[in-house]
């Protein structure tokens, strides 16, 4: 039996390592509804969230 396979849900007691990335990228939802002047702040927030996630601070 192959024990290396991907599942939709993380194992009990483990966190999904990609969840932080998905949460950060989710903040881009609705970007097309915002005025372009507000895009920079949204992109900076995503960048900061990704940086914190990758460094282990999130």
C-alpha positions in Angstrom: 0.0 0.0 0.0 1.3 3.4 -0.9 1.5 5.6 2.1 2.5 8.8 0.2 -0.6 10.4 -1.2 -2.3 13.7 -0.9 -5.6 14.2 0.8 -8.0 17.1 1.0 -7.7 17.4 4.7 -4.6 17.4 6.9 -4.1 14.6 9.4 -5.6 15.0 12.8 -3.3 17.1 15.0 -1.4 18.5 12.1 -1.9 21.9 10.5 -2.1 22.4 6.7 1.2 24.1 5.7 -0.5 25.7 2.7 -3.4 27.2 4.8 -1.4 30.4 5.5 -0.7 30.9 1.9 -4.3 30.4 0.9 -5.4 32.8 3.6 -3.0 35.4 2.4 -4.1 35.0 -1.2 -7.7 35.1 -0.3 -7.3 38.7 0.6 -6.9 39.4 -3.1 -10.6 38.3 -3.6 -12.6 41.2 -4.7 -9.6 43.2 -5.8 -11.2 44.0 -9.2 -14.0 45.8 -7.3 -11.6 48.2 -5.5 -10.3 51.4 -7.0 -6.7 51.0 -8.4 -5.4 53.3 -5.8 -6.2 50.7 -3.1 -4.5 47.8 -4.9 -1.1 48.7 -3.6 -2.1 48.4 0.0 -3.8 45.1 -0.6 -0.7 43.7 -2.4 1.5 44.9 0.4 -0.7 43.2 3.0 -0.5 39.9 1.0 3.3 40.3 0.7 3.6 40.9 4.4 1.4 37.9 5.2 3.3 35.6 2.9 6.6 36.8 4.3 5.4 36.1 7.9 4.1 32.7 6.9 7.4 31.7 5.2 9.5 32.9 8.1 7.3 31.0 10.6 6.0 34.1 12.3 2.4 33.5 11.3 
